[in-house]
């Protein structure tokens, strides 16, 4: 009876340890922000200027295949319309780096960008991956008080 209790306790402890590791890996991890900014700053500025200029080719230049398929020309035009109507126009070179973090294989850069009709600014979150090659953009989100309304 004691041996089976020990085995059960050992299995519970092992499962708890594995669960803790899985949970820890799912949490955002710190990144080398200086290294992140080497590619994230220019890619993000290119995104923002591509939107501002209505240039899908420039906007999507650094996308991975999945991102390019998800954010096609039609969705790009809807994005422009939504941003223009709610927050106005991007003020060129106004983005400020906030932080970087890593979650799994994704590295996320957060910026605050100035838009003409959004006094609070717009948080821009750009997600990067590098599948054994150069970094590519695999996600993009905008948030602000006016975009939330």
C-alpha positions, -999 to 999 in steps of 0.1 A, spaced: 0 0 0 28 24 8 46 17 -25 15 26 -45 9 58 -25 45 68 -32 40 61 -70 8 82 -70 24 111 -52 54 109 -76 31 110 -106 12 140 -91 44 159 -84 56 151 -120 24 163 -135 25 195 -115 60 202 -126 52 196 -162 21 218 -159 42 245 -142 67 244 -170 40 246 -197 24 275 -179 58 293 -176 65 289 -213 31 304 -221 39 336 -202 56 365 -220 93 363 -216 118 392 -218 137 398 -250 169 417 -260 151 449 -269 181 464 -286 183 434 -310 145 434 -315 145 471 -324 171 466 -352 145 450 -373 112 459 -356 116 497 -358 120 499 -396 95 472 -403 69 489 -381 75 523 -396 72 507 -431 38 492 -420 25 525 -407 37 545 -438 23 518 -461 -11 523 -445 -8 561 -446 1 560 -483 -24 533 -492 5 512 -506 -3 475 -500 29 463 -516 51 484 -492 27 476 -462 30 438 -467 66 437 -478 78 420 -445 48 397 -440 51 359 -436 28 339 -459 1 334 -434 -1 371 -426 -1 380 -463 -31 356 -468 -49 369 -437 -44 406 -445 -51 408 -482 -57 439 -503 -94 440 -494 -87 437 -457 -60 463 -461 -84 488 -476 -109 481 -447 -81 487 -422 -72 521 -438 -109 531 -438 -113 521 -401 -82 539 -390 -89 571 -410 -125 573 -397 -117 567 -361 -82 580 -353 -72 599 -384 -37 599 -400 -5 585 -387 21 612 -379 52 601 -396 81 589 -374 60 595 -342 61 559 -329 78 553 -296 90 519 -286 73 507 -254 85 472 -248 93 438 -264 84 403 -252 85 368 -264 57 342 -262 66 308 -275 81 314 -310 67 348 -313 84 381 -305 61 411 -299 71 447 -302 48 474 -287 48 510 -299 28 541 -291 20 561 -323 5 595 -328 -26 598 -350 -42 632 -359 -76 624 -343 -65 603 -313 -51 624 -285 -43 593 -264 -22 578 -292 -26 544 -307 -9 513 -293 6 493 -322 15 457 -315 36 439 -341 43 402 -339 74 387 -355 86 352 -363 118 339 -377 115 303 -389 152 297 -395 154 328 -417 149 365 -416 123 380 -393 88 383 -407 57 400 -395 30 375 -385 6 397 -366 -6 433 -362 -30 450 -338 -40 486 -332 -57 497 -300 -68 531 -286 -98 546 -269 -114 557 -302 -107 524 -319 -124 506 -290 -156 527 -294 
